[in-house]
Amino acid sequence: MSTPTKETSAPAAPAQPSAARRVLTGIGVQNSSLIITLIALIVLLSILNDNFLRTNNLLLIGSAITIMGLLALVQTLVIILGALDISVGSMAGLASVISAMVFTSTGSAGVGILAAVGVGILCGLINGMIIIFGRVNPVVATLAMLATYKGVAQVISDGKSQGYTGGDDLFIFLAKGAIAGLPSLVWVFLIVAALLHFLLKYTDIGRNVYAIGGNDTAARLAGININRYIIGVYALAGVVAAVAGVLITARTGSGQPVSGSEGLELQAVTGAALGGTMLKGGRGSIISTVLAVIILGVLDNGMSGLGINPFWQNVAHGALLVIAVVLQQLRSGERRVGLPE
């Protein structure tokens, strides 16, 4: 007598994620929220201001965010490492003065730019060495050097604008030129963003930077030379700050010891934090920072277009920084200071 065999049904195929979910996964939650915020802000401002979406205004936004955006990009790299550089604005001011003074002395814009980049590298190396060999907290070290670089810029310039670069073709191209319809300033920002994105995402250097920021003890045990990375990242911050300083010189037509770089430190940190870069290190994205910088630029332009007092822009930046940090704390699930566990 044969026993009946049980029929086994094939396991059900796993449900395929929807197209919307696949897109969201590819873009990332952080970038998706930034894109939604940007779109909502653009829609609101275009309703309130008929001129907002005009081509000239959009290009103006792109040019306006370049200097702050450059510093936010490199600040992202520094923060991912687990550090902070509050001196980037002062380095930009010092580089601006150096580029204009050397140009005035030599008559060569190229030499002036190279001198500014050299000073930027030197300042970055000094920051890194103070942190490593002086065993000083990065915030304290770069806060001290913020005052130092600002003071040096004021001393060598006597606190005044230096030189006149408005007649030089290279400086004019950097300030007012365009390639394929986009201002030169925007191209500089995009090129630096692409290079830093490639560095972080596709190289061993980038992976090691994330590893150091995430857990420096584990990174050290894995054989990563942390001191070398600290010096290298701060030197790179000096280079990018110097590029920002050169653009300040190009836009204003002279070297600016303070006025062109005042407050850039806060804006750089705000751009990085708003883009989701964890202030404790180990997590961050150049693309997210680019989106955050665009949001800040759109907000500033919108407030100006609506006739709002420009001093409120600082209030808005400060409020956004607080909101970004609070959201980071809530997402991390860490115990908040002063509250019971």
C-alpha positions as CSV (number, residue, x, y, z in Angstrom):
1,M,0.0,0.0,0.0
2,S,1.6,3.2,-1.1
3,T,1.7,6.2,1.2
4,P,0.6,9.5,-0.2
5,T,3.3,12.0,-0.8
6,K,3.0,15.5,0.5
7,E,3.3,18.1,-2.1
8,T,5.8,20.8,-1.1
9,S,5.1,24.2,-2.5
10,A,8.0,26.4,-3.7
11,P,8.9,29.2,-1.3
12,A,7.3,32.5,-2.2
13,A,9.6,34.9,-4.0
14,P,10.6,37.8,-1.8
15,A,8.7,41.0,-2.6
16,Q,10.5,43.4,-4.8
17,P,10.9,46.8,-3.4
18,S,8.9,49.5,-5.1
19,A,10.5,51.9,-7.6
20,A,10.1,54.8,-5.1
21,R,11.9,52.8,-2.4
22,R,14.7,51.8,-4.7
23,V,15.2,55.5,-5.6
24,L,15.1,56.5,-2.0
25,T,17.7,53.8,-1.1
26,G,20.0,54.9,-3.8
27,I,19.8,58.6,-3.0
28,G,19.8,58.1,0.8
29,V,17.5,59.3,3.5
30,Q,19.7,62.3,4.4
31,N,19.9,63.5,0.8
32,S,16.2,62.8,0.2
33,S,15.2,65.0,3.1
34,L,17.6,67.8,1.9
35,I,16.2,67.6,-1.6
36,I,12.6,67.8,-0.3
37,T,13.6,70.8,1.9
38,L,15.3,72.5,-1.1
39,I,12.3,72.0,-3.4
40,A,9.8,73.2,-0.8
41,L,12.0,76.3,-0.1
42,I,12.2,77.1,-3.9
43,V,8.5,76.7,-4.3
44,L,7.7,79.0,-1.4
45,L,10.2,81.7,-2.5
46,S,9.0,81.6,-6.1
47,I,5.5,82.2,-4.9
48,L,6.6,85.1,-2.7
49,N,9.0,86.6,-5.2
50,D,8.3,86.6,-8.9
51,N,11.9,87.3,-9.7
52,F,13.3,84.4,-7.8
53,L,13.4,81.8,-10.6
54,R,14.9,84.1,-13.1
55,T,18.1,82.8,-14.7
56,N,20.2,85.8,-13.5
57,N,19.1,85.3,-9.9
58,L,19.8,81.5,-9.9
59,L,23.3,82.2,-11.3
60,L,23.7,84.9,-8.6
61,I,22.9,82.3,-6.0
62,G,25.5,79.9,-7.4
63,S,28.2,82.6,-7.3
64,A,27.3,83.7,-3.8
65,I,27.6,80.3,-2.2
66,T,31.0,79.5,-3.7
67,I,33.3,80.8,-1.0
68,M,31.2,79.6,1.9
69,G,30.6,76.4,0.0
70,L,34.3,75.7,-0.4
71,L,34.9,76.0,3.3
72,A,31.9,73.9,4.1
73,L,33.2,71.1,1.8
74,V,36.6,70.9,3.4
75,Q,35.1,71.4,6.9
76,T,33.1,68.2,6.1
77,L,36.3,66.4,5.6
78,V,37.8,67.7,8.8
79,I,34.7,66.8,10.8
80,I,34.5,63.3,9.4
81,L,38.1,62.8,10.7
82,G,36.7,63.6,14.1
83,A,38.2,67.1,14.4
84,L,37.1,70.7,13.6
85,D,38.8,73.7,12.0
86,I,37.5,77.1,13.2
87,S,40.3,79.0,11.5
88,V,39.3,78.4,7.9
89,G,37.8,81.9,7.6
90,S,40.9,83.6,8.9
91,M,43.1,81.5,6.6
92,A,41.0,82.7,3.7
93,G,41.4,86.3,4.7
94,L,45.2,85.9,5.1
95,A,45.4,84.2,1.7
96,S,43.4,87.0,0.1
97,V,45.8,89.6,1.4
98,I,48.9,87.5,0.3
99,S,47.5,86.9,-3.2
100,A,46.9,90.6,-3.7
101,M,50.1,91.8,-2.2
102,V,52.3,89.4,-4.2
103,F,50.3,90.2,-7.4
104,T,51.0,93.9,-6.8
105,S,54.7,93.2,-6.2
106,T,55.2,90.8,-9.2
107,G,52.5,91.7,-11.6
108,S,51.7,88.0,-12.0
109,A,48.3,86.7,-10.9
110,G,49.7,83.1,-11.1
111,V,52.5,83.9,-8.7
112,G,50.1,85.6,-6.3
113,I,47.7,82.6,-6.3
114,L,50.6,80.2,-5.8
115,A,51.8,82.3,-2.9
116,A,48.4,82.2,-1.3
117,V,48.1,78.4,-1.7
118,G,51.6,78.1,-0.1
119,V,50.5,80.2,2.9
120,G,47.4,78.1,3.1
121,I,49.4,74.9,3.3
122,L,51.7,76.4,5.9
123,C,48.8,77.4,8.1
124,G,47.2,74.0,7.8
125,L,50.4,72.3,8.7
126,I,50.8,74.6,11.7
127,N,47.2,73.7,12.9
128,G,47.9,70.0,12.5
129,M,51.3,70.1,14.3
130,I,49.8,72.1,17.2
131,I,47.1,69.5,17.6
132,I,49.5,66.5,17.4
133,F,52.6,67.7,19.1
134,G,51.0,70.1,21.5
135,R,48.2,67.6,22.3
136,V,45.7,70.4,22.0
137,N,42.0,69.9,21.4
138,P,41.3,70.8,17.7
139,V,38.6,73.3,18.7
140,V,40.9,75.1,21.1
141,A,43.9,75.0,18.7
142,T,42.1,76.3,15.7
143,L,40.2,78.9,17.7
144,A,43.6,80.3,18.8
145,M,44.9,80.2,15.3
146,L,41.8,82.0,14.0
147,A,42.8,85.0,16.1
148,T,46.5,84.5,15.1
149,Y,45.9,84.4,11.3
150,K,43.4,87.2,11.5
151,G,46.0,89.3,13.4
152,V,48.8,88.5,10.9
153,A,46.5,89.5,8.0
154,Q,45.7,92.8,9.7
155,V,49.4,93.5,10.6
156,I,50.8,92.9,7.1
157,S,47.9,94.9,5.5
158,D,47.7,97.5,8.2
159,G,44.1,96.6,8.4
160,K,43.3,97.9,4.9
161,S,42.4,96.4,1.6
162,Q,45.6,95.6,-0.4
163,G,46.3,96.0,-4.1
164,Y,44.0,96.2,-7.1
165,T,43.3,93.1,-9.1
166,G,40.4,94.4,-11.2
167,G,42.5,94.9,-14.3
168,D,44.1,91.4,-14.4
169,D,42.5,89.0,-16.9
170,L,42.9,85.9,-14.6
171,F,41.3,87.5,-11.6
172,I,38.5,89.0,-13.9
173,F,37.8,85.5,-15.3
174,L,37.6,84.0,-11.8
175,A,35.2,86.7,-10.7
176,K,33.1,87.3,-13.7
177,G,33.9,84.7,-16.3
178,A,31.7,81.8,-17.4
179,I,32.1,78.4,-19.0
180,A,29.1,76.8,-20.7
181,G,26.8,79.4,-19.2
182,L,28.0,78.7,-15.6
183,P,30.0,81.3,-13.7
184,S,33.7,80.5,-13.1
185,L,33.1,80.6,-9.4
186,V,30.5,77.8,-9.6
187,W,32.9,75.7,-11.7
188,V,35.6,76.1,-9.0
189,F,33.1,74.9,-6.4
190,L,31.9,72.0,-8.4
191,I,35.5,70.8,-9.2
192,V,36.6,71.0,-5.6
193,A,33.4,69.1,-4.6
194,A,34.0,66.4,-7.2
195,L,37.6,65.9,-6.1
196,L,36.7,65.7,-2.4
197,H,33.8,63.4,-3.1
198,F,36.1,61.1,-5.1
199,L,38.8,61.2,-2.4
200,L,36.3,60.2,0.4
201,K,34.3,57.6,-1.5
202,Y,36.7,55.9,-3.9
203,T,40.2,55.9,-2.2
204,D,41.8,54.2,0.7
205,I,42.6,57.7,2.1
206,G,38.9,58.4,2.3
207,R,38.1,55.1,3.9
208,N,40.8,55.7,6.5
209,V,39.5,59.1,7.2
210,Y,36.1,57.6,8.0
211,A,37.8,54.9,10.1
212,I,39.7,57.4,12.2
213,G,36.6,59.5,12.8
214,G,34.5,56.5,13.6
215,N,36.9,54.9,16.1
216,D,40.4,56.2,16.3
217,T,41.6,53.5,18.6
218,A,40.5,50.7,16.2
219,A,42.1,52.7,13.4
220,R,45.4,52.9,15.2
221,L,45.3,49.2,16.0
222,A,44.6,48.5,12.3
223,G,47.9,50.3,11.5
224,I,46.6,53.6,10.3
225,N,49.0,56.5,10.9
226,I,46.6,58.9,12.5
227,N,49.1,61.7,13.0
228,R,49.9,61.7,9.2
229,Y,46.2,61.9,8.4
230,I,45.6,64.8,10.8
231,I,48.4,66.8,9.3
232,G,47.3,65.9,5.8
233,V,43.7,66.8,6.3
234,Y,44.5,70.1,7.9
235,A,47.0,71.0,5.1
236,L,44.2,70.2,2.6
237,A,41.9,72.5,4.6
238,G,44.5,75.2,4.2
239,V,44.7,74.7,0.5
240,V,40.9,75.0,0.0
241,A,40.8,78.0,2.4
242,A,43.5,79.6,0.3
243,V,41.5,79.0,-2.9
244,A,38.5,80.7,-1.2
245,G,40.8,83.6,-0.3
246,V,41.9,84.0,-3.9
247,L,38.2,84.1,-4.9
248,I,37.6,86.8,-2.3
249,T,40.4,88.8,-3.9
250,A,38.9,88.2,-7.4
251,R,35.4,89.2,-6.4
252,T,36.3,92.3,-4.4
253,G,39.3,93.4,-6.6
254,S,41.6,93.6,-3.7
255,G,43.0,91.6,-0.7
256,Q,40.6,91.7,2.2
257,P,42.1,90.9,5.6
258,V,38.8,90.6,7.4
259,S,35.7,92.0,5.6
260,G,35.5,89.2,3.0
261,S,36.0,86.4,5.4
262,E,34.2,87.4,8.6
263,G,31.8,84.8,9.8
264,L,32.8,82.1,7.3
265,E,33.7,79.7,10.1
266,L,30.1,79.5,11.4
267,Q,28.7,79.2,7.8
268,A,31.2,76.4,7.0
269,V,30.2,74.4,10.1
270,T,26.5,75.1,9.5
271,G,26.8,73.8,6.0
272,A,28.5,70.6,7.0
273,A,26.2,69.9,10.0
274,L,23.1,70.7,8.0
275,G,24.3,68.2,5.4
276,G,24.3,65.5,8.1
277,T,28.0,65.4,8.9
278,M,28.2,64.0,12.4
279,L,30.1,66.4,14.6
280,K,31.7,63.5,16.5
281,G,33.2,62.2,13.3
282,G,33.0,59.1,11.2
283,R,30.0,60.0,9.1
284,G,29.3,62.6,6.4
285,S,29.0,63.1,2.7
286,I,30.2,65.8,0.3
287,I,27.0,65.5,-1.8
288,S,24.9,66.2,1.3
289,T,27.0,69.2,2.1
290,V,26.6,70.5,-1.4
291,L,22.8,70.3,-1.0
292,A,23.0,72.0,2.4
293,V,25.1,74.8,1.0
294,I,22.6,75.3,-1.8
295,I,19.8,75.5,0.8
296,L,21.7,78.1,2.7
297,G,22.3,80.1,-0.5
298,V,18.7,79.9,-1.5
299,L,17.5,81.0,1.9
300,D,19.9,84.0,2.0
301,N,18.9,85.0,-1.5
302,G,15.2,84.6,-0.7
303,M,15.5,86.7,2.4
304,S,17.3,89.5,0.5
305,G,14.8,89.4,-2.3
306,L,12.0,89.8,0.2
307,G,13.7,92.8,1.7
308,I,14.3,91.2,5.1
309,N,17.1,92.7,7.2
310,P,20.3,90.9,6.2
311,F,21.3,90.6,9.9
312,W,18.5,88.0,10.2
313,Q,20.6,85.7,7.9
314,N,23.0,85.2,10.8
315,V,20.1,84.4,13.0
316,A,18.8,81.9,10.5
317,H,22.2,80.2,10.1
318,G,22.6,79.9,13.9
319,A,19.1,78.4,14.3
320,L,19.8,75.9,11.5
321,L,23.0,74.9,13.1
322,V,21.2,74.2,16.4
323,I,18.4,72.3,14.7
324,A,21.0,70.2,12.8
325,V,22.9,69.3,15.9
326,V,19.7,68.5,17.9
327,L,18.6,66.2,15.1
328,Q,21.9,64.5,15.2
329,Q,21.7,63.9,18.9
330,L,18.1,62.5,18.6
331,R,19.2,60.1,15.8
332,S,22.2,58.9,17.7
333,G,20.0,57.9,20.7
334,E,22.6,59.2,23.2
335,R,21.7,60.4,26.6
336,R,21.1,64.1,26.6
337,V,22.9,66.3,29.1
338,G,20.9,67.1,32.2
339,L,18.1,64.6,31.5
340,P,17.7,61.3,33.3
341,E,18.5,58.1,31.4
